[in-house]
C-alpha cells in the first residue's frame, strides 16, 4: 500500500462511523431494524466525495494566486 488517500474517502472509516452511530442510536432507543449499514456507509461516502469536490472548486475559484 503505497498510495495515500484522505481519511474521509475510506469505506472502512465510514462503515466504522455508521456502526458506532447505529450502536449509540440503539442504546438510546431509536428503532433501527430496517437500516442497511453498508448502503448508508456508501451513501455517506458519496456525499463526502461530492462535498469535497465542491469545496475544491470553490477554493480554486476564490484563490488569489495562480497555480504554477
C-alpha positions in Angstrom: 0.0 0.0 0.0 1.9 3.0 -1.3 -0.9 5.2 -2.4 -2.3 7.5 0.3 -5.9 8.8 0.3 -7.7 11.1 2.7 -9.4 9.5 5.6 -12.8 10.7 4.6 -12.6 8.7 1.4 -12.1 5.4 3.2 -15.0 3.0 3.2 -13.7 1.4 6.4 -13.8 4.6 8.3 -17.3 5.4 7.1 -18.5 1.9 7.9 -17.0 2.2 11.4 -18.7 5.6 11.9 -22.0 4.1 10.8 -21.5 1.2 13.2 -20.7 3.5 16.1 -23.7 5.7 15.4 -26.2 2.9 14.9 -24.9 1.3 18.2 -25.3 4.6 20.0 -28.8 5.1 18.5 -29.8 1.6 19.5 -28.7 2.3 23.1 -30.8 5.5 23.1 -33.9 3.5 22.0 -34.2 4.6 18.3 -35.7 1.9 16.1 -33.1 0.8 13.5 -34.5 -2.5 12.3 -34.7 -1.6 8.6 -31.3 0.2 8.4 -28.8 -1.2 5.9 -25.4 -0.1 7.3 -23.4 -0.9 4.1 -25.8 1.2 2.0 -25.7 4.0 4.5 -21.9 4.0 4.5 -21.8 4.1 0.7 -24.2 7.0 0.6 -22.2 8.9 3.2 -19.0 8.3 1.2 -20.7 9.6 -2.0 -21.9 12.7 -0.1 -18.5 13.4 1.3 -16.9 13.0 -2.1 -19.4 15.4 -3.7 -18.9 17.9 -0.9 -15.1 17.7 -1.1 -15.3 18.3 -4.9 -17.5 21.4 -4.3 -15.0 22.7 -1.8 -12.1 22.1 -4.2 -13.9 24.0 -7.0 -14.9 26.9 -4.7 -11.4 27.1 -3.2 -9.8 27.3 -6.7 -12.3 29.9 -7.9 -11.8 32.1 -4.8 -8.0 31.7 -4.8 -5.9 34.9 -5.0 -2.8 33.3 -6.6 -2.1 31.3 -9.7 -1.1 27.6 -9.7 2.3 27.2 -11.2 
